[in-house]
């Protein structure tokens, strides 16, 4: 489940990155994080399959739920890191304008 969730997130981020008009949203970093997580989960799946063989394809419901929560947590963490980086670099100047307007 973790691999599936991160691969879907990576594909969506890559499609958004490929169809971008400009690079102000820094989607490339998001793509790298999702594809890196996908490669990590792929390695994990390979080693788990080598250990469990056919039992790998019949996980318990509790294991699938835990994996789904872990996959969603990884996607949420990557989005939080990306958002913090956007707020710090402020490519469109929105944060800077909001702070100046408040003073």
The 8 nearest C-alpha neighbors of each residue, nearest first, counted from 0:
[[1, 3, 67, 2, 66, 4, 63, 70],
 [2, 0, 70, 4, 66, 3, 67, 5],
 [3, 1, 40, 5, 0, 4, 37, 6],
 [2, 4, 0, 6, 1, 5, 7, 37],
 [3, 5, 7, 1, 6, 2, 70, 0],
 [4, 6, 8, 2, 37, 7, 3, 9],
 [5, 7, 9, 3, 8, 4, 37, 2],
 [6, 8, 10, 4, 9, 5, 11, 3],
 [7, 9, 5, 11, 6, 10, 12, 4],
 [10, 8, 33, 6, 12, 7, 34, 11],
 [9, 11, 13, 7, 12, 8, 6, 14],
 [10, 12, 8, 14, 13, 9, 7, 15],
 [13, 11, 15, 9, 10, 14, 30, 16],
 [12, 14, 16, 10, 15, 11, 30, 9],
 [13, 15, 17, 11, 16, 12, 10, 18],
 [14, 16, 12, 18, 13, 17, 19, 11],
 [17, 15, 13, 19, 14, 26, 18, 12],
 [16, 18, 14, 15, 19, 13, 12, 20],
 [19, 17, 15, 16, 14, 20, 13, 21],
 [20, 18, 16, 21, 17, 15, 22, 14],
 [19, 21, 18, 22, 17, 16, 23, 15],
 [22, 20, 19, 23, 24, 25, 18, 16],
 [21, 23, 25, 24, 19, 20, 26, 16],
 [22, 24, 25, 90, 21, 91, 26, 89],
 [23, 25, 22, 26, 85, 90, 21, 91],
 [26, 24, 27, 22, 23, 28, 29, 85],
 [25, 27, 29, 28, 16, 24, 30, 12],
 [28, 26, 30, 29, 25, 31, 16, 13],
 [27, 29, 31, 30, 26, 25, 32, 81],
 [28, 30, 26, 32, 27, 31, 33, 81],
 [31, 29, 27, 33, 28, 32, 12, 13],
 [32, 30, 28, 34, 29, 33, 35, 27],
 [31, 33, 35, 29, 30, 34, 36, 28],
 [34, 32, 9, 36, 30, 35, 31, 5],
 [33, 35, 37, 31, 36, 9, 32, 30],
 [36, 34, 32, 38, 37, 33, 31, 39],
 [35, 37, 39, 33, 34, 38, 32, 40],
 [38, 36, 34, 40, 35, 39, 5, 6],
 [39, 37, 41, 35, 36, 40, 34, 42],
 [38, 40, 36, 42, 37, 41, 35, 43],
 [41, 39, 43, 2, 37, 42, 38, 44],
 [42, 40, 38, 44, 43, 39, 37, 45],
 [43, 41, 45, 39, 40, 44, 38, 46],
 [42, 44, 40, 46, 41, 45, 47, 39],
 [45, 43, 41, 47, 42, 46, 48, 40],
 [46, 44, 42, 48, 47, 43, 49, 41],
 [45, 47, 49, 43, 48, 44, 50, 42],
 [48, 46, 44, 50, 49, 45, 43, 51],
 [47, 49, 52, 45, 51, 50, 46, 55],
 [50, 48, 46, 47, 52, 51, 45, 44],
 [49, 51, 47, 48, 52, 46, 55, 45],
 [50, 52, 48, 54, 55, 49, 47, 53],
 [53, 51, 48, 54, 49, 55, 50, 47],
 [54, 52, 55, 56, 51, 57, 48, 49],
 [55, 53, 57, 56, 51, 52, 58, 48],
 [54, 56, 53, 51, 48, 57, 52, 58],
 [55, 57, 54, 53, 58, 52, 48, 51],
 [58, 56, 54, 55, 59, 53, 60, 63],
 [59, 57, 56, 62, 55, 60, 63, 54],
 [58, 60, 62, 61, 63, 57, 64, 56],
 [59, 61, 63, 62, 64, 58, 65, 57],
 [60, 62, 64, 59, 63, 65, 58, 66],
 [63, 61, 65, 59, 60, 64, 66, 58],
 [62, 64, 66, 60, 61, 65, 67, 59],
 [63, 65, 67, 61, 66, 62, 60, 68],
 [66, 64, 62, 68, 67, 63, 69, 61],
 [65, 67, 69, 63, 64, 0, 1, 68],
 [68, 66, 64, 70, 0, 69, 65, 1],
 [69, 67, 71, 65, 66, 70, 72, 64],
 [68, 70, 66, 72, 67, 71, 65, 73],
 [71, 69, 1, 67, 73, 72, 68, 4],
 [70, 72, 74, 68, 73, 69, 75, 67],
 [73, 71, 69, 75, 70, 74, 68, 76],
 [72, 74, 76, 70, 71, 75, 69, 77],
 [73, 75, 71, 77, 72, 76, 78, 70],
 [74, 76, 72, 78, 73, 77, 71, 79],
 [77, 75, 79, 73, 78, 74, 72, 80],
 [76, 78, 80, 74, 79, 75, 81, 73],
 [77, 79, 81, 75, 76, 80, 82, 74],
 [80, 78, 82, 76, 81, 77, 83, 75],
 [79, 81, 77, 83, 82, 78, 76, 84],
 [82, 80, 78, 84, 79, 83, 77, 85],
 [81, 83, 85, 79, 84, 80, 78, 86],
 [84, 82, 86, 80, 85, 81, 79, 87],
 [83, 85, 87, 81, 82, 86, 88, 80],
 [86, 84, 82, 88, 83, 87, 89, 81],
 [85, 87, 83, 89, 84, 88, 82, 94],
 [86, 88, 84, 85, 89, 83, 82, 94],
 [87, 89, 85, 86, 90, 84, 83, 92],
 [90, 88, 86, 92, 85, 87, 91, 94],
 [91, 89, 23, 92, 88, 85, 24, 93],
 [92, 90, 93, 89, 23, 94, 24, 88],
 [91, 93, 89, 95, 90, 94, 96, 97],
 [94, 92, 96, 95, 91, 97, 89, 90],
 [95, 93, 97, 96, 92, 98, 89, 86],
 [94, 96, 98, 92, 93, 97, 99, 89],
 [97, 95, 99, 93, 94, 98, 100, 92],
 [98, 96, 94, 100, 95, 99, 93, 101],
 [97, 99, 95, 101, 100, 96, 94, 102],
 [100, 98, 96, 101, 102, 97, 95, 94],
 [101, 99, 97, 98, 102, 96, 95, 94],
 [100, 102, 98, 99, 97, 96, 95, 94],
 [101, 99, 100, 98, 97, 96, 95, 94]]
